[in-house]
Amino acid sequence: MTLTHSSADSARGRPRGTSRQSRAGVAFVAGYTLLLLAFGVLPTCYAIYFAFTDAGGTFTGFSNFVTTAQDFRFVDSLGHVALYLVFWLLSLVVFVVVLALLLHRLSAGPVSQALRFLYYIPGALAGAASVLVWLFMLDPTVSPVSSLLETLGFHTFGEVIAPGNLALLFTIIAFWTGAGGWIVVMYGALNNIPKDVMEAARIDGANGWQTAWRVQIPMLRKWIVYMVILAFAGGAQLFVEPQLLSLASTGVAGRDYSLNQLTYDFAFQMNNINGAAAVSVELLVVSLSVAGVFVARSGFFDAD
């Protein structure tokens, strides 16, 4: 009886807005949870089921993984993606952090606002649209920078998209499309650094370089880790850029350049859904493992 009265009293004493906010929070989380289950968890479980079974639904262990790994294209595709990820992650971390720091130094005035807008514009283009823009830019016969391409020794579209250049080209396309949003995110993170910390660094005699290296970048560590995790997961799924480039170049780029292209080929050209699922599961395991290592080593969830 006492417990009932106590609960009723606490409920009466709770502000009305609190329960309303709680219901709103539950509604938002429930919507996300349903979408996660429908388009994340269930498809993943479905892919895992296919990866460990054959076309008849019989459990086959790791045979699908072994079969796909022995495909003559698998190692090359793996090497292409690995090289692209090295270029992509290095350029993203270095240039995004440097440009965000420079943007933060220009934070007072219209120049910073204009630059933030310009950085963000390319991100408004979908992956396919950005590739089409770059197909136009990389063709010396129609490109507005054809003189630069010719100076670099590229006189035809085929010379530009030679297989040895593809990892760098895909890095440029990905950076042009995705780096701007991360620059804005890092800029916001820099604005959240307490002013007294920056003032203490200035009083201690730190110059701009020392402040950036010893104060700002360490305080951006978790944001950089978050960016690397998402960029790795996205880069490992490289598909749109090589696929469209392969179609535009009549096979010069190859339709099995990346692991995701190889998965597509297994599923829709060779009718091997189980092999495609095995490669997809491998990509998932690698991405989750890399994310786990970064989160554990960086203290991502530690309180500052």
N, C-alpha and C positions, 0 to 999 in steps of 0.2 A: 504494500500500500504506500509506504514511504517512497519507494522507488518510482511508483507511478506518479505521485505528486511532484517528486523532484524532476522527472522528465518533462512533465507538463509545464512546470515553472520555468525550466530552461528553454523550452520551446516558445513559451510566451515572452521570455526575455530576449529571444533572438530577434535581431532586426529583420523586418519583412523582406528587405532587399537582398539579404544574404541567401535565403532559400531560393529566391528568384534567380540569382546569379548562379547558384549551384545547379539548378535545373537547366539553365542555359549552357553551362559547362558540360553537363552530362549529354545534352543534345548534340553539341558540337563533337564531342569525343565519340559518341555513338555513331554519328555519320561517318567519321573517319574510320572507325573500327569496321563498320560494314563494308566500306570501299576497300579497306586493306584485306579483309577476308575474301571478298569477291574477286579482286583483281591482283592480289599479291599472294596470300597464303594458299588458297585453293589451287590456282594455276601452278604454284611451286610444288605442291603435293602431287598434282597430276603429272607434272614433268618427272618427278622422282619415281613415280610408279612406272612410267614408260621407260625410264632409264634402266630399270632393273628387270624388265620383262621383255619378251619378244612379241611379235605381231599377234600371236595367239593368246597372249596374257600369261604365259608360263614364266615363272621366275628364272632368270638366267645369271644372277650374280653380277659380276663385273664384265661380262663378255661384251656388252655394248661399248663400254669404255675402252676395252682393249682393241676392239675392231676399229673404232674411230681413231684411236691413237696410232694405229698401224696404217691408216690411210696415207698415201704418199703426199697429200697436201697439208696434213695436219701440222707437221713441224714447221714448215714454211709459214703457215698462217700464224702460228704461235709466235714465231720470231718477228713477223711484221707487227703484230699487236704489241709485243714487248718493246720494240724499238720506238713505236709511236708513243707508248705510254711514257717512256723515258723523256722524249722530246717534249711531250705535252705537259707532264707534271713539272719538269724543271722550268720550262718557260712560264707556266702558270704561277708557280710560287715566286719566282724571281721578279717577273715583270708586274704581276698584280700587286705585290707588296711594295715595290719601288714606286709604281705609279700612284698607289693609294697614299703613300707617304708624301709624295710631291703634291698631290691634290690637297692633302690636309694642310700643307704649308701655304696653299693659296686659298684657304677656307674663307677668308674675308674678301668678299667682292663678287661681282657677277661672273668673273672668269671661271671660278670654281663651279658655279651652277651650270654654266654652259658646257664645261668639260664633263660633268656628271651626266648631263643629258646626252652628249655625244657618245660617251662610253656605253651608254645603255641602249642606244638605237639598234646596233647590230643584233642584240639579243632578241629583238622583236621578230626577227625573221626565223621561220621554222628551219629545221635542218636541211630539208630538200631545197627550199628557196635560197638559202645561203650558198649551197653547193652550185646552184645554177648561176648565181651572181659570179662566183669564182671561176666557173667554166668560161664565162665571158671574159673575165679579167686575165685568165691564163692563156688565152688564144692570141698569139702575136698578130694575127691578121686583123683582129677587131678590137683588141684591148686598148684602153686609153693609156696604158703604160707600156705599149709595145716597144718604145725606144729603150726602156729600161730592160725589158726581156731580151731584146737583141744585143744590148750591151753585155748582158750576162751570158750571151752565147746561145740563146734559144730563139730559133727562127721559125719553128713550127710547133703546133700544139702537141704533136707526138713527142718532140724533144723535151717539152716542159714536163709532161706527165710520164716520163720514163720511169720504170719500176724503182730505180734507185732514188728517185726524188719524192716518191709518194708519201713516205713517213713525214717528211718535212712539210710537204704541201698540206697534208691533213692536219698537221699541227697548226699551221698558219690559219687554216679555215676554222678550226675549233677555237683557237685563241680569239680570232676576230668575232666569232659568234658568242662565245661564252665568258670571256674574260671581263667584259665591261660590267656585267652584273656583279661579279666578285669584287671588282674595284670599288663599286658603290658600297657593297657590304663591308669591306675592310675600312673604307672611309668612315662609315657609321661606327664601327668598332673603335677606331682611333678617337672619334669624338666622345666616346664613353670613358676614355682614360681620365681619371680624376685630375682636375686642374692643379691641385696641390702637389701631385706627384710630378707633373711637368714643371711646376714652379720650383720645386726642390732641386730638380736636375739643373735648371737654369742657375739657381743660386750656387750650386756646387761647381759651376763653371763648365758644364757640359755644352759642347757645341752641337750643331744640328746632327752631324753624323753620329756622335756619341749618344745623343738622346735617342735617335732612331734605333741604334744597335743594342744599347743597354737597357732601354726603358720601353720604347714603343713595340718593337718586334717581339720581345719576350711576353708582353701583355697581349699580343695578338696570337700567341701560340695555339690556343684552342681553336680560334677561328681558322687558322692556317691548316690545322689538322682536319677540321671539318670539311674544308674546301678540298683537301687532298683525297679524303675518303670518297666524297661524291664524284670528284673528277676521275679517280681511278675506276670507280664502278661504271661511270658513263663511258670512259675511254676504252675499257675492256669490251664494251658492247659495240665497238665501231662497226657500222654497217652502211648508213645512208651515203656517206661520202664515197667510199670505194665502189658501192653498187651503182650509183649514178654515173660516176666517172667511168666505170667499166662499160656502161651502156653508151655513153657519149663518145668513147674512144674506140668503139667497135672491138672491145676485148683486149685493148692494149694494157689496161690496168689489171685485168683478170677478175673473174667473178668469185675467186676463192682467196682474195687477199687477206681477209680477216676471219676470225673464228666464227663470228656471227654469220658471215657470208657462207662459210662452210656448213654451218647449221642449216641455213636456208636451202643450200644445195642438197644436203642429206634429206631434208623433209619433202621438198617439192620437185626435185629433179630425179632423185634416186628412190623416192618413196620409202625412205628409212626413217620413220618418225622416232623410233627408239634410239637410233644413233644420234639424231638431232637433239633429243632430250638429254642424252648422256653428255654431250658437249655443253649444253645449257647448264646442267647441274655442275659441271666442272667450273664454268665461269662463276656460278653462284658461290661455290665453295671457296674459290680463290678470292673473290671480292670480300666475302665475309671474314676470311682469315686475315687479309690485309687490314680490314677495318678493325678487327679485334686487336691486332698488334699495335696499330697506331693509337687506339683508345687506351690500351693497357700501358703503353710506354709513355704516353703524354700526360697521364693523369687527367683525362678529358672530363671526367665527372667529379673530380676533386673540387672542393670548395676553395675559392681563392681567399 
